[in-house]
Amino acid sequence: DAGVIQSPRHEVTEMGQEVTLRCKPISGHNSLFWYRQTMMRGLELLIYFNNNVPIDDSGMPEDRFSAKMPNASFSTLKIQPSEPRDSAVYFCASSPGQGIGEAFFGQGTRLTVV
Amino acid sequence: AQSVTQLDSQVPVFEEAPVELRCNYSSSVSVYLFWYVQYPNQGLQLLLKYLSGSTLVKGINGFEAEFNKSQTSFHLRKPSVHISDTAEYFCAVSERGSNYQLIWGAGTKLIIKP
């Protein structure tokens, strides 16, 4: 398996623009997570899906952030409008969902909002 | 798990010397324990995990960790480090029955001195 695939790897956008990050989880995994990593705040869980259904979105910073999982092989994280403080590395991770919690991470998307 | 504490934000060590990265957690229930490694500009990769059984767990790249229930610790060790071990190491815990929630430590940067 190719692992968790994220695109793009790097994104530079202007403040106010819409940004969409994409993720393809490992085939057969039924749990998907979006994380954000910054120097100041470390690794933060934004949202968790199980069987394509959002289970916990309490980590989503504000209404500018939204995430979807239309099917088992694709998820998006959208920021609209983007702000400079959204600059971070965003990771997608998937898990077999056996109740253990082990997660497999993608390479991340480095987002810079100028 | 209520929290995960990585006591050292940075650990400098000479090449070929032994190293221990410390991790303590607090939880009122049984847990699963993980160490992840993040190389520069990459995603997080599972290094090793404790689910049950022997408290000494061996992982990739010569690392091992020991689960100590009485001290609620899961310290990571390597007898002889290499320059390629330069990375950030994250301890994570999931509570049995939580189904998904990984509680993360703040990370420890391992700095290998030549």
Interface residues (C-beta under 8 A of the other chain):
Chain A: V4 S31 F33 G42 L43 L45 Y48 N50 I55 D56 F91 A93 S95 G97 G99 I100 G101 E102 A103 F104 F105 G106 Q107 G108
Chain B: Y32 F34 Y36 Q42 G43 L44 Q45 L46 K49 L51 F90 A92 S94 R96 G97 S98 N99 Y100 Q101 L102 W104 A106 G107
